[in-house]
Amino acid sequence: MGPRLAQLQGERLPEWIAAVRADDLPSMHTFINGLTLPWSSGVLEGHVNRIKMIKRQMYGRAGFKLLRKRVLLAS
């Protein structure tokens, strides 16, 4: 399975998913189920990225109260 992924053969993804589902590997089944969900965490990741940027800008300058206020006001 490893070399196939390293060769970037995305067109074979459905075949790979079917092979994983046929195996008795519960942790891989969980991974496959996550890959095939109809929604994305992109919006959440954008918010996390914005909060991390604010935190980096304020590093060493302010405490948690001011950081919290900036995060809440920025949204």
Beta strands, then each sheet from edge to edge (+ up, - down):
end
